[in-house]
Amino acid sequence: PEIGVKQKQIVRVLKAVEKGYATSTEIAALTRLSVKACSEHLAELVKSGAVEVTGTTLLSGSRRRSNVHILIR
């Protein structure tokens, strides 16, 4: 059951990314997950190659997102 929950959360994070949300803080607010969980899910997505990240403020929870771009491959 643990894996199923995690997969669902990752899908929610991915949907938030598709809508254009760029930081873990924003994605957490949208998906009602913790910021830490969102950061981990984003990291998983990046590792798997589903999502490509350019920029440096993605996982910091910074409000500045001008230099963050998440591209879905």
CHARMM internal coordinates of N, CA and C (Angstrom, degrees):
IC EDIT
DIST 1 N 1 CA 1.4762
DIST 1 CA 1 C 1.5356
ANGL 1 N 1 CA 1 C 112.16
DIST 1 C 2 N 1.3340
ANGL 1 CA 1 C 2 N 116.84
DIHE 1 N 1 CA 1 C 2 N -34.27
DIST 2 N 2 CA 1.4699
ANGL 1 C 2 N 2 CA 122.03
DIHE 1 CA 1 C 2 N 2 CA -178.98
DIST 2 CA 2 C 1.5323
ANGL 2 N 2 CA 2 C 111.51
DIHE 1 C 2 N 2 CA 2 C -55.04
DIST 2 C 3 N 1.3184
ANGL 2 CA 2 C 3 N 115.90
DIHE 2 N 2 CA 2 C 3 N -43.86
DIST 3 N 3 CA 1.4623
ANGL 2 C 3 N 3 CA 120.78
DIHE 2 CA 2 C 3 N 3 CA -177.34
DIST 3 CA 3 C 1.5245
ANGL 3 N 3 CA 3 C 110.70
DIHE 2 C 3 N 3 CA 3 C -66.01
DIST 3 C 4 N 1.3221
ANGL 3 CA 3 C 4 N 116.80
DIHE 3 N 3 CA 3 C 4 N -40.38
DIST 4 N 4 CA 1.4582
ANGL 3 C 4 N 4 CA 120.61
DIHE 3 CA 3 C 4 N 4 CA 179.68
DIST 4 CA 4 C 1.5188
ANGL 4 N 4 CA 4 C 112.09
DIHE 3 C 4 N 4 CA 4 C -60.01
DIST 4 C 5 N 1.3327
ANGL 4 CA 4 C 5 N 115.87
DIHE 4 N 4 CA 4 C 5 N -42.52
DIST 5 N 5 CA 1.4651
ANGL 4 C 5 N 5 CA 120.82
DIHE 4 CA 4 C 5 N 5 CA 179.01
DIST 5 CA 5 C 1.5204
ANGL 5 N 5 CA 5 C 110.17
DIHE 4 C 5 N 5 CA 5 C -63.37
DIST 5 C 6 N 1.3239
ANGL 5 CA 5 C 6 N 115.71
DIHE 5 N 5 CA 5 C 6 N -45.44
DIST 6 N 6 CA 1.4598
ANGL 5 C 6 N 6 CA 120.29
DIHE 5 CA 5 C 6 N 6 CA -178.88
DIST 6 CA 6 C 1.5305
ANGL 6 N 6 CA 6 C 110.85
DIHE 5 C 6 N 6 CA 6 C -61.70
DIST 6 C 7 N 1.3297
ANGL 6 CA 6 C 7 N 116.54
DIHE 6 N 6 CA 6 C 7 N -43.29
DIST 7 N 7 CA 1.4670
ANGL 6 C 7 N 7 CA 120.59
DIHE 6 CA 6 C 7 N 7 CA 179.23
DIST 7 CA 7 C 1.5264
ANGL 7 N 7 CA 7 C 110.97
DIHE 6 C 7 N 7 CA 7 C -60.04
DIST 7 C 8 N 1.3382
ANGL 7 CA 7 C 8 N 116.19
DIHE 7 N 7 CA 7 C 8 N -43.04
DIST 8 N 8 CA 1.4639
ANGL 7 C 8 N 8 CA 120.26
DIHE 7 CA 7 C 8 N 8 CA 179.43
DIST 8 CA 8 C 1.5195
ANGL 8 N 8 CA 8 C 111.25
DIHE 7 C 8 N 8 CA 8 C -62.31
DIST 8 C 9 N 1.3357
ANGL 8 CA 8 C 9 N 115.76
DIHE 8 N 8 CA 8 C 9 N -40.39
DIST 9 N 9 CA 1.4586
ANGL 8 C 9 N 9 CA 119.87
DIHE 8 CA 8 C 9 N 9 CA 178.98
DIST 9 CA 9 C 1.5223
ANGL 9 N 9 CA 9 C 110.93
DIHE 8 C 9 N 9 CA 9 C -65.48
DIST 9 C 10 N 1.3294
ANGL 9 CA 9 C 10 N 116.26
DIHE 9 N 9 CA 9 C 10 N -41.38
DIST 10 N 10 CA 1.4609
ANGL 9 C 10 N 10 CA 120.53
DIHE 9 CA 9 C 10 N 10 CA 179.54
DIST 10 CA 10 C 1.5297
ANGL 10 N 10 CA 10 C 110.08
DIHE 9 C 10 N 10 CA 10 C -62.37
DIST 10 C 11 N 1.3327
ANGL 10 CA 10 C 11 N 116.46
DIHE 10 N 10 CA 10 C 11 N -39.51
DIST 11 N 11 CA 1.4660
ANGL 10 C 11 N 11 CA 120.40
DIHE 10 CA 10 C 11 N 11 CA 178.02
DIST 11 CA 11 C 1.5245
ANGL 11 N 11 CA 11 C 109.83
DIHE 10 C 11 N 11 CA 11 C -62.87
DIST 11 C 12 N 1.3460
ANGL 11 CA 11 C 12 N 116.60
DIHE 11 N 11 CA 11 C 12 N -41.24
DIST 12 N 12 CA 1.4611
ANGL 11 C 12 N 12 CA 120.09
DIHE 11 CA 11 C 12 N 12 CA 178.51
DIST 12 CA 12 C 1.5259
ANGL 12 N 12 CA 12 C 111.20
DIHE 11 C 12 N 12 CA 12 C -62.67
DIST 12 C 13 N 1.3293
ANGL 12 CA 12 C 13 N 116.31
DIHE 12 N 12 CA 12 C 13 N -40.82
DIST 13 N 13 CA 1.4628
ANGL 12 C 13 N 13 CA 120.78
DIHE 12 CA 12 C 13 N 13 CA 178.08
DIST 13 CA 13 C 1.5263
ANGL 13 N 13 CA 13 C 109.79
DIHE 12 C 13 N 13 CA 13 C -63.63
DIST 13 C 14 N 1.3192
ANGL 13 CA 13 C 14 N 116.27
DIHE 13 N 13 CA 13 C 14 N -43.80
DIST 14 N 14 CA 1.4576
ANGL 13 C 14 N 14 CA 120.96
DIHE 13 CA 13 C 14 N 14 CA -179.52
DIST 14 CA 14 C 1.5282
ANGL 14 N 14 CA 14 C 110.86
DIHE 13 C 14 N 14 CA 14 C -61.94
DIST 14 C 15 N 1.3297
ANGL 14 CA 14 C 15 N 117.21
DIHE 14 N 14 CA 14 C 15 N -40.83
DIST 15 N 15 CA 1.4706
ANGL 14 C 15 N 15 CA 121.05
DIHE 14 CA 14 C 15 N 15 CA 177.95
DIST 15 CA 15 C 1.5227
ANGL 15 N 15 CA 15 C 111.30
DIHE 14 C 15 N 15 CA 15 C -63.13
DIST 15 C 16 N 1.3268
ANGL 15 CA 15 C 16 N 116.06
DIHE 15 N 15 CA 15 C 16 N -38.35
DIST 16 N 16 CA 1.4697
ANGL 15 C 16 N 16 CA 120.19
DIHE 15 CA 15 C 16 N 16 CA 177.65
DIST 16 CA 16 C 1.5271
ANGL 16 N 16 CA 16 C 110.03
DIHE 15 C 16 N 16 CA 16 C -64.60
DIST 16 C 17 N 1.3297
ANGL 16 CA 16 C 17 N 115.45
DIHE 16 N 16 CA 16 C 17 N -40.62
DIST 17 N 17 CA 1.4650
ANGL 16 C 17 N 17 CA 120.56
DIHE 16 CA 16 C 17 N 17 CA 178.16
DIST 17 CA 17 C 1.5290
ANGL 17 N 17 CA 17 C 109.49
DIHE 16 C 17 N 17 CA 17 C -62.53
DIST 17 C 18 N 1.3298
ANGL 17 CA 17 C 18 N 116.87
DIHE 17 N 17 CA 17 C 18 N -41.79
DIST 18 N 18 CA 1.4648
ANGL 17 C 18 N 18 CA 121.16
DIHE 17 CA 17 C 18 N 18 CA 179.43
DIST 18 CA 18 C 1.5275
ANGL 18 N 18 CA 18 C 111.15
DIHE 17 C 18 N 18 CA 18 C -60.49
DIST 18 C 19 N 1.3375
ANGL 18 CA 18 C 19 N 116.48
DIHE 18 N 18 CA 18 C 19 N -32.46
DIST 19 N 19 CA 1.4642
ANGL 18 C 19 N 19 CA 120.89
DIHE 18 CA 18 C 19 N 19 CA 179.62
DIST 19 CA 19 C 1.5175
ANGL 19 N 19 CA 19 C 111.76
DIHE 18 C 19 N 19 CA 19 C -77.66
DIST 19 C 20 N 1.3235
ANGL 19 CA 19 C 20 N 117.08
DIHE 19 N 19 CA 19 C 20 N -8.19
DIST 20 N 20 CA 1.4551
ANGL 19 C 20 N 20 CA 120.15
DIHE 19 CA 19 C 20 N 20 CA 175.47
DIST 20 CA 20 C 1.5190
ANGL 20 N 20 CA 20 C 115.49
DIHE 19 C 20 N 20 CA 20 C 103.37
DIST 20 C 21 N 1.3256
ANGL 20 CA 20 C 21 N 117.47
DIHE 20 N 20 CA 20 C 21 N 9.91
DIST 21 N 21 CA 1.4589
ANGL 20 C 21 N 21 CA 119.14
DIHE 20 CA 20 C 21 N 21 CA 176.92
DIST 21 CA 21 C 1.5182
ANGL 21 N 21 CA 21 C 109.17
DIHE 20 C 21 N 21 CA 21 C -79.28
DIST 21 C 22 N 1.3340
ANGL 21 CA 21 C 22 N 116.37
DIHE 21 N 21 CA 21 C 22 N 135.15
DIST 22 N 22 CA 1.4619
ANGL 21 C 22 N 22 CA 118.57
DIHE 21 CA 21 C 22 N 22 CA -169.34
DIST 22 CA 22 C 1.5195
ANGL 22 N 22 CA 22 C 115.11
DIHE 21 C 22 N 22 CA 22 C -113.39
DIST 22 C 23 N 1.3250
ANGL 22 CA 22 C 23 N 118.67
DIHE 22 N 22 CA 22 C 23 N -22.45
DIST 23 N 23 CA 1.4634
ANGL 22 C 23 N 23 CA 117.53
DIHE 22 CA 22 C 23 N 23 CA -177.22
DIST 23 CA 23 C 1.5209
ANGL 23 N 23 CA 23 C 111.24
DIHE 22 C 23 N 23 CA 23 C -110.73
DIST 23 C 24 N 1.3193
ANGL 23 CA 23 C 24 N 114.99
DIHE 23 N 23 CA 23 C 24 N 155.90
DIST 24 N 24 CA 1.4678
ANGL 23 C 24 N 24 CA 120.52
DIHE 23 CA 23 C 24 N 24 CA 179.47
DIST 24 CA 24 C 1.5220
ANGL 24 N 24 CA 24 C 111.21
DIHE 23 C 24 N 24 CA 24 C -58.17
DIST 24 C 25 N 1.3282
ANGL 24 CA 24 C 25 N 116.06
DIHE 24 N 24 CA 24 C 25 N -36.38
DIST 25 N 25 CA 1.4663
ANGL 24 C 25 N 25 CA 120.55
DIHE 24 CA 24 C 25 N 25 CA -178.69
DIST 25 CA 25 C 1.5232
ANGL 25 N 25 CA 25 C 110.91
DIHE 24 C 25 N 25 CA 25 C -63.07
DIST 25 C 26 N 1.3259
ANGL 25 CA 25 C 26 N 115.57
DIHE 25 N 25 CA 25 C 26 N -45.99
DIST 26 N 26 CA 1.4702
ANGL 25 C 26 N 26 CA 120.05
DIHE 25 CA 25 C 26 N 26 CA 179.80
DIST 26 CA 26 C 1.5244
ANGL 26 N 26 CA 26 C 110.83
DIHE 25 C 26 N 26 CA 26 C -66.15
DIST 26 C 27 N 1.3270
ANGL 26 CA 26 C 27 N 115.79
DIHE 26 N 26 CA 26 C 27 N -43.13
DIST 27 N 27 CA 1.4655
ANGL 26 C 27 N 27 CA 119.96
DIHE 26 CA 26 C 27 N 27 CA -179.25
DIST 27 CA 27 C 1.5278
ANGL 27 N 27 CA 27 C 109.77
DIHE 26 C 27 N 27 CA 27 C -64.84
DIST 27 C 28 N 1.3308
ANGL 27 CA 27 C 28 N 116.56
DIHE 27 N 27 CA 27 C 28 N -38.16
DIST 28 N 28 CA 1.4677
ANGL 27 C 28 N 28 CA 120.49
DIHE 27 CA 27 C 28 N 28 CA 178.62
DIST 28 CA 28 C 1.5254
ANGL 28 N 28 CA 28 C 110.63
DIHE 27 C 28 N 28 CA 28 C -61.89
DIST 28 C 29 N 1.3340
ANGL 28 CA 28 C 29 N 116.31
DIHE 28 N 28 CA 28 C 29 N -42.51
DIST 29 N 29 CA 1.4666
ANGL 28 C 29 N 29 CA 120.21
DIHE 28 CA 28 C 29 N 29 CA 179.86
DIST 29 CA 29 C 1.5215
ANGL 29 N 29 CA 29 C 110.28
DIHE 28 C 29 N 29 CA 29 C -63.31
DIST 29 C 30 N 1.3275
ANGL 29 CA 29 C 30 N 116.40
DIHE 29 N 29 CA 29 C 30 N -39.33
DIST 30 N 30 CA 1.4604
ANGL 29 C 30 N 30 CA 121.00
DIHE 29 CA 29 C 30 N 30 CA -176.80
DIST 30 CA 30 C 1.5241
ANGL 30 N 30 CA 30 C 111.99
DIHE 29 C 30 N 30 CA 30 C -73.69
DIST 30 C 31 N 1.3275
ANGL 30 CA 30 C 31 N 116.77
DIHE 30 N 30 CA 30 C 31 N -38.96
DIST 31 N 31 CA 1.4683
ANGL 30 C 31 N 31 CA 120.21
DIHE 30 CA 30 C 31 N 31 CA -172.99
DIST 31 CA 31 C 1.5320
ANGL 31 N 31 CA 31 C 113.01
DIHE 30 C 31 N 31 CA 31 C -97.56
DIST 31 C 32 N 1.3480
ANGL 31 CA 31 C 32 N 116.77
DIHE 31 N 31 CA 31 C 32 N -3.88
DIST 32 N 32 CA 1.4634
ANGL 31 C 32 N 32 CA 121.57
DIHE 31 CA 31 C 32 N 32 CA -177.95
DIST 32 CA 32 C 1.5304
ANGL 32 N 32 CA 32 C 112.29
DIHE 31 C 32 N 32 CA 32 C 59.47
DIST 32 C 33 N 1.3176
ANGL 32 CA 32 C 33 N 116.10
DIHE 32 N 32 CA 32 C 33 N 32.60
DIST 33 N 33 CA 1.4678
ANGL 32 C 33 N 33 CA 121.41
DIHE 32 CA 32 C 33 N 33 CA 173.25
DIST 33 CA 33 C 1.5243
ANGL 33 N 33 CA 33 C 107.29
DIHE 32 C 33 N 33 CA 33 C -107.61
DIST 33 C 34 N 1.3154
ANGL 33 CA 33 C 34 N 117.35
DIHE 33 N 33 CA 33 C 34 N 166.90
DIST 34 N 34 CA 1.4694
ANGL 33 C 34 N 34 CA 119.32
DIHE 33 CA 33 C 34 N 34 CA 176.92
DIST 34 CA 34 C 1.5284
ANGL 34 N 34 CA 34 C 109.16
DIHE 33 C 34 N 34 CA 34 C -73.79
DIST 34 C 35 N 1.3263
ANGL 34 CA 34 C 35 N 114.92
DIHE 34 N 34 CA 34 C 35 N 155.25
DIST 35 N 35 CA 1.4663
ANGL 34 C 35 N 35 CA 119.91
DIHE 34 CA 34 C 35 N 35 CA 178.72
DIST 35 CA 35 C 1.5298
ANGL 35 N 35 CA 35 C 109.74
DIHE 34 C 35 N 35 CA 35 C -59.81
DIST 35 C 36 N 1.3367
ANGL 35 CA 35 C 36 N 115.81
DIHE 35 N 35 CA 35 C 36 N -40.42
DIST 36 N 36 CA 1.4685
ANGL 35 C 36 N 36 CA 120.52
DIHE 35 CA 35 C 36 N 36 CA -179.97
DIST 36 CA 36 C 1.5286
ANGL 36 N 36 CA 36 C 110.45
DIHE 35 C 36 N 36 CA 36 C -60.64
DIST 36 C 37 N 1.3378
ANGL 36 CA 36 C 37 N 116.47
DIHE 36 N 36 CA 36 C 37 N -44.68
DIST 37 N 37 CA 1.4664
ANGL 36 C 37 N 37 CA 120.57
DIHE 36 CA 36 C 37 N 37 CA 179.32
DIST 37 CA 37 C 1.5264
ANGL 37 N 37 CA 37 C 110.31
DIHE 36 C 37 N 37 CA 37 C -61.71
DIST 37 C 38 N 1.3238
ANGL 37 CA 37 C 38 N 116.43
DIHE 37 N 37 CA 37 C 38 N -42.77
DIST 38 N 38 CA 1.4685
ANGL 37 C 38 N 38 CA 120.09
DIHE 37 CA 37 C 38 N 38 CA -179.87
DIST 38 CA 38 C 1.5208
ANGL 38 N 38 CA 38 C 110.81
DIHE 37 C 38 N 38 CA 38 C -63.06
DIST 38 C 39 N 1.3214
ANGL 38 CA 38 C 39 N 116.10
DIHE 38 N 38 CA 38 C 39 N -41.98
DIST 39 N 39 CA 1.4609
ANGL 38 C 39 N 39 CA 120.00
DIHE 38 CA 38 C 39 N 39 CA 178.27
DIST 39 CA 39 C 1.5217
ANGL 39 N 39 CA 39 C 110.32
DIHE 38 C 39 N 39 CA 39 C -60.25
DIST 39 C 40 N 1.3332
ANGL 39 CA 39 C 40 N 116.01
DIHE 39 N 39 CA 39 C 40 N -44.05
DIST 40 N 40 CA 1.4650
ANGL 39 C 40 N 40 CA 120.15
DIHE 39 CA 39 C 40 N 40 CA -179.69
DIST 40 CA 40 C 1.5206
ANGL 40 N 40 CA 40 C 111.31
DIHE 39 C 40 N 40 CA 40 C -65.71
DIST 40 C 41 N 1.3242
ANGL 40 CA 40 C 41 N 117.12
DIHE 40 N 40 CA 40 C 41 N -41.80
DIST 41 N 41 CA 1.4694
ANGL 40 C 41 N 41 CA 120.42
DIHE 40 CA 40 C 41 N 41 CA 179.86
DIST 41 CA 41 C 1.5234
ANGL 41 N 41 CA 41 C 110.68
DIHE 40 C 41 N 41 CA 41 C -66.22
DIST 41 C 42 N 1.3357
ANGL 41 CA 41 C 42 N 116.20
DIHE 41 N 41 CA 41 C 42 N -40.73
DIST 42 N 42 CA 1.4659
ANGL 41 C 42 N 42 CA 119.25
DIHE 41 CA 41 C 42 N 42 CA 177.28
DIST 42 CA 42 C 1.5223
ANGL 42 N 42 CA 42 C 110.14
DIHE 41 C 42 N 42 CA 42 C -62.16
DIST 42 C 43 N 1.3291
ANGL 42 CA 42 C 43 N 115.72
DIHE 42 N 42 CA 42 C 43 N -41.51
DIST 43 N 43 CA 1.4706
ANGL 42 C 43 N 43 CA 119.70
DIHE 42 CA 42 C 43 N 43 CA 178.79
DIST 43 CA 43 C 1.5255
ANGL 43 N 43 CA 43 C 110.54
DIHE 42 C 43 N 43 CA 43 C -60.97
DIST 43 C 44 N 1.3401
ANGL 43 CA 43 C 44 N 115.94
DIHE 43 N 43 CA 43 C 44 N -41.47
DIST 44 N 44 CA 1.4803
ANGL 43 C 44 N 44 CA 120.57
DIHE 43 CA 43 C 44 N 44 CA 177.62
DIST 44 CA 44 C 1.5323
ANGL 44 N 44 CA 44 C 110.21
DIHE 43 C 44 N 44 CA 44 C -60.61
DIST 44 C 45 N 1.3363
ANGL 44 CA 44 C 45 N 115.43
DIHE 44 N 44 CA 44 C 45 N -45.75
DIST 45 N 45 CA 1.4674
ANGL 44 C 45 N 45 CA 119.97
DIHE 44 CA 44 C 45 N 45 CA -178.84
DIST 45 CA 45 C 1.5193
ANGL 45 N 45 CA 45 C 111.12
DIHE 44 C 45 N 45 CA 45 C -62.57
DIST 45 C 46 N 1.3189
ANGL 45 CA 45 C 46 N 116.32
DIHE 45 N 45 CA 45 C 46 N -39.76
DIST 46 N 46 CA 1.4630
ANGL 45 C 46 N 46 CA 120.39
DIHE 45 CA 45 C 46 N 46 CA 178.69
DIST 46 CA 46 C 1.5236
ANGL 46 N 46 CA 46 C 109.95
DIHE 45 C 46 N 46 CA 46 C -65.68
DIST 46 C 47 N 1.3530
ANGL 46 CA 46 C 47 N 116.03
DIHE 46 N 46 CA 46 C 47 N -45.49
DIST 47 N 47 CA 1.4722
ANGL 46 C 47 N 47 CA 120.44
DIHE 46 CA 46 C 47 N 47 CA -179.60
DIST 47 CA 47 C 1.5179
ANGL 47 N 47 CA 47 C 111.86
DIHE 46 C 47 N 47 CA 47 C -60.66
DIST 47 C 48 N 1.3395
ANGL 47 CA 47 C 48 N 115.75
DIHE 47 N 47 CA 47 C 48 N -39.75
DIST 48 N 48 CA 1.4612
ANGL 47 C 48 N 48 CA 119.80
DIHE 47 CA 47 C 48 N 48 CA -177.69
DIST 48 CA 48 C 1.5187
ANGL 48 N 48 CA 48 C 111.93
DIHE 47 C 48 N 48 CA 48 C -74.82
DIST 48 C 49 N 1.3403
ANGL 48 CA 48 C 49 N 116.23
DIHE 48 N 48 CA 48 C 49 N -12.84
DIST 49 N 49 CA 1.4569
ANGL 48 C 49 N 49 CA 119.89
DIHE 48 CA 48 C 49 N 49 CA 179.22
DIST 49 CA 49 C 1.5184
ANGL 49 N 49 CA 49 C 113.24
DIHE 48 C 49 N 49 CA 49 C 86.44
DIST 49 C 50 N 1.3337
ANGL 49 CA 49 C 50 N 117.80
DIHE 49 N 49 CA 49 C 50 N 6.26
DIST 50 N 50 CA 1.4689
ANGL 49 C 50 N 50 CA 120.70
DIHE 49 CA 49 C 50 N 50 CA 180.00
DIST 50 CA 50 C 1.5207
ANGL 50 N 50 CA 50 C 110.31
DIHE 49 C 50 N 50 CA 50 C -73.67
DIST 50 C 51 N 1.3231
ANGL 50 CA 50 C 51 N 115.44
DIHE 50 N 50 CA 50 C 51 N -27.08
DIST 51 N 51 CA 1.4548
ANGL 50 C 51 N 51 CA 121.49
DIHE 50 CA 50 C 51 N 51 CA -175.88
DIST 51 CA 51 C 1.5171
ANGL 51 N 51 CA 51 C 107.96
DIHE 50 C 51 N 51 CA 51 C -133.12
DIST 51 C 52 N 1.3222
ANGL 51 CA 51 C 52 N 115.18
DIHE 51 N 51 CA 51 C 52 N 141.02
DIST 52 N 52 CA 1.4522
ANGL 51 C 52 N 52 CA 119.92
DIHE 51 CA 51 C 52 N 52 CA 178.40
DIST 52 CA 52 C 1.5208
ANGL 52 N 52 CA 52 C 107.34
DIHE 51 C 52 N 52 CA 52 C -115.94
DIST 52 C 53 N 1.3113
ANGL 52 CA 52 C 53 N 116.81
DIHE 52 N 52 CA 52 C 53 N 135.89
DIST 53 N 53 CA 1.4568
ANGL 52 C 53 N 53 CA 119.95
DIHE 52 CA 52 C 53 N 53 CA -176.70
DIST 53 CA 53 C 1.5171
ANGL 53 N 53 CA 53 C 109.87
DIHE 52 C 53 N 53 CA 53 C -120.17
DIST 53 C 54 N 1.3356
ANGL 53 CA 53 C 54 N 115.96
DIHE 53 N 53 CA 53 C 54 N 132.45
DIST 54 N 54 CA 1.4589
ANGL 53 C 54 N 54 CA 119.78
DIHE 53 CA 53 C 54 N 54 CA 170.55
DIST 54 CA 54 C 1.5172
ANGL 54 N 54 CA 54 C 105.93
DIHE 53 C 54 N 54 CA 54 C -124.33
DIST 54 C 55 N 1.3176
ANGL 54 CA 54 C 55 N 116.88
DIHE 54 N 54 CA 54 C 55 N 144.02
DIST 55 N 55 CA 1.4523
ANGL 54 C 55 N 55 CA 120.46
DIHE 54 CA 54 C 55 N 55 CA -178.02
DIST 55 CA 55 C 1.5099
ANGL 55 N 55 CA 55 C 110.09
DIHE 54 C 55 N 55 CA 55 C 109.34
DIST 55 C 56 N 1.3360
ANGL 55 CA 55 C 56 N 115.78
DIHE 55 N 55 CA 55 C 56 N 173.20
DIST 56 N 56 CA 1.4534
ANGL 55 C 56 N 56 CA 118.47
DIHE 55 CA 55 C 56 N 56 CA -170.01
DIST 56 CA 56 C 1.5152
ANGL 56 N 56 CA 56 C 115.28
DIHE 55 C 56 N 56 CA 56 C -119.69
DIST 56 C 57 N 1.3124
ANGL 56 CA 56 C 57 N 120.09
DIHE 56 N 56 CA 56 C 57 N -12.29
DIST 57 N 57 CA 1.4641
ANGL 56 C 57 N 57 CA 119.20
DIHE 56 CA 56 C 57 N 57 CA -173.01
DIST 57 CA 57 C 1.5193
ANGL 57 N 57 CA 57 C 113.29
DIHE 56 C 57 N 57 CA 57 C -96.88
DIST 57 C 58 N 1.3190
ANGL 57 CA 57 C 58 N 117.43
DIHE 57 N 57 CA 57 C 58 N 9.50
DIST 58 N 58 CA 1.4641
ANGL 57 C 58 N 58 CA 120.71
DIHE 57 CA 57 C 58 N 58 CA -173.59
DIST 58 CA 58 C 1.5193
ANGL 58 N 58 CA 58 C 114.17
DIHE 57 C 58 N 58 CA 58 C -55.16
DIST 58 C 59 N 1.3198
ANGL 58 CA 58 C 59 N 118.03
DIHE 58 N 58 CA 58 C 59 N -54.76
DIST 59 N 59 CA 1.4597
ANGL 58 C 59 N 59 CA 119.98
DIHE 58 CA 58 C 59 N 59 CA -171.45
DIST 59 CA 59 C 1.5227
ANGL 59 N 59 CA 59 C 113.19
DIHE 58 C 59 N 59 CA 59 C -96.88
DIST 59 C 60 N 1.3316
ANGL 59 CA 59 C 60 N 117.01
DIHE 59 N 59 CA 59 C 60 N 6.27
DIST 60 N 60 CA 1.4610
ANGL 59 C 60 N 60 CA 119.55
DIHE 59 CA 59 C 60 N 60 CA -176.50
DIST 60 CA 60 C 1.5207
ANGL 60 N 60 CA 60 C 111.66
DIHE 59 C 60 N 60 CA 60 C -85.43
DIST 60 C 61 N 1.3120
ANGL 60 CA 60 C 61 N 118.05
DIHE 60 N 60 CA 60 C 61 N -13.93
DIST 61 N 61 CA 1.4536
ANGL 60 C 61 N 61 CA 120.88
DIHE 60 CA 60 C 61 N 61 CA -176.10
DIST 61 CA 61 C 1.5172
ANGL 61 N 61 CA 61 C 111.25
DIHE 60 C 61 N 61 CA 61 C 77.30
DIST 61 C 62 N 1.3225
ANGL 61 CA 61 C 62 N 116.43
DIHE 61 N 61 CA 61 C 62 N 12.24
DIST 62 N 62 CA 1.4549
ANGL 61 C 62 N 62 CA 120.73
DIHE 61 CA 61 C 62 N 62 CA 179.94
DIST 62 CA 62 C 1.5218
ANGL 62 N 62 CA 62 C 110.01
DIHE 61 C 62 N 62 CA 62 C -69.54
DIST 62 C 63 N 1.3108
ANGL 62 CA 62 C 63 N 116.54
DIHE 62 N 62 CA 62 C 63 N 148.94
DIST 63 N 63 CA 1.4619
ANGL 62 C 63 N 63 CA 119.48
DIHE 62 CA 62 C 63 N 63 CA 178.55
DIST 63 CA 63 C 1.5257
ANGL 63 N 63 CA 63 C 111.12
DIHE 62 C 63 N 63 CA 63 C -79.96
DIST 63 C 64 N 1.3234
ANGL 63 CA 63 C 64 N 116.62
DIHE 63 N 63 CA 63 C 64 N -20.00
DIST 64 N 64 CA 1.4590
ANGL 63 C 64 N 64 CA 119.05
DIHE 63 CA 63 C 64 N 64 CA 177.98
DIST 64 CA 64 C 1.5115
ANGL 64 N 64 CA 64 C 108.58
DIHE 63 C 64 N 64 CA 64 C -72.16
DIST 64 C 65 N 1.3032
ANGL 64 CA 64 C 65 N 116.77
DIHE 64 N 64 CA 64 C 65 N 121.45
DIST 65 N 65 CA 1.4564
ANGL 64 C 65 N 65 CA 118.00
DIHE 64 CA 64 C 65 N 65 CA -178.64
DIST 65 CA 65 C 1.5074
ANGL 65 N 65 CA 65 C 111.70
DIHE 64 C 65 N 65 CA 65 C -130.86
DIST 65 C 66 N 1.3180
ANGL 65 CA 65 C 66 N 116.46
DIHE 65 N 65 CA 65 C 66 N 12.46
DIST 66 N 66 CA 1.4528
ANGL 65 C 66 N 66 CA 119.80
DIHE 65 CA 65 C 66 N 66 CA -177.60
DIST 66 CA 66 C 1.5220
ANGL 66 N 66 CA 66 C 111.77
DIHE 65 C 66 N 66 CA 66 C -62.89
DIST 66 C 67 N 1.3399
ANGL 66 CA 66 C 67 N 116.13
DIHE 66 N 66 CA 66 C 67 N -30.45
DIST 67 N 67 CA 1.4637
ANGL 66 C 67 N 67 CA 117.66
DIHE 66 CA 66 C 67 N 67 CA -177.40
DIST 67 CA 67 C 1.5278
ANGL 67 N 67 CA 67 C 112.16
DIHE 66 C 67 N 67 CA 67 C -101.96
DIST 67 C 68 N 1.3325
ANGL 67 CA 67 C 68 N 116.45
DIHE 67 N 67 CA 67 C 68 N 18.58
DIST 68 N 68 CA 1.4597
ANGL 67 C 68 N 68 CA 119.56
DIHE 67 CA 67 C 68 N 68 CA 179.00
DIST 68 CA 68 C 1.5162
ANGL 68 N 68 CA 68 C 109.27
DIHE 67 C 68 N 68 CA 68 C -112.94
DIST 68 C 69 N 1.3051
ANGL 68 CA 68 C 69 N 116.09
DIHE 68 N 68 CA 68 C 69 N 127.32
DIST 69 N 69 CA 1.4596
ANGL 68 C 69 N 69 CA 119.99
DIHE 68 CA 68 C 69 N 69 CA 176.74
DIST 69 CA 69 C 1.5114
ANGL 69 N 69 CA 69 C 107.88
DIHE 68 C 69 N 69 CA 69 C -133.10
DIST 69 C 70 N 1.3154
ANGL 69 CA 69 C 70 N 115.97
DIHE 69 N 69 CA 69 C 70 N 124.69
DIST 70 N 70 CA 1.4605
ANGL 69 C 70 N 70 CA 119.27
DIHE 69 CA 69 C 70 N 70 CA 176.56
DIST 70 CA 70 C 1.5146
ANGL 70 N 70 CA 70 C 106.42
DIHE 69 C 70 N 70 CA 70 C -109.63
DIST 70 C 71 N 1.3082
ANGL 70 CA 70 C 71 N 116.31
DIHE 70 N 70 CA 70 C 71 N 122.27
DIST 71 N 71 CA 1.4579
ANGL 70 C 71 N 71 CA 120.79
DIHE 70 CA 70 C 71 N 71 CA -179.07
DIST 71 CA 71 C 1.5136
ANGL 71 N 71 CA 71 C 108.96
DIHE 70 C 71 N 71 CA 71 C -111.70
DIST 71 C 72 N 1.3155
ANGL 71 CA 71 C 72 N 116.14
DIHE 71 N 71 CA 71 C 72 N 132.06
DIST 72 N 72 CA 1.4566
ANGL 71 C 72 N 72 CA 118.69
DIHE 71 CA 71 C 72 N 72 CA 177.06
DIST 72 CA 72 C 1.5129
ANGL 72 N 72 CA 72 C 108.00
DIHE 71 C 72 N 72 CA 72 C -91.96
DIST 72 C 73 N 1.3175
ANGL 72 CA 72 C 73 N 115.03
DIHE 72 N 72 CA 72 C 73 N 123.81
DIST 73 N 73 CA 1.4717
ANGL 72 C 73 N 73 CA 119.72
DIHE 72 CA 72 C 73 N 73 CA -176.95
DIST 73 CA 73 C 1.5066
ANGL 73 N 73 CA 73 C 110.81
DIHE 72 C 73 N 73 CA 73 C -77.61
END
COOR INIT
IC SEED 1 N 1 CA 1 C
IC BUILD
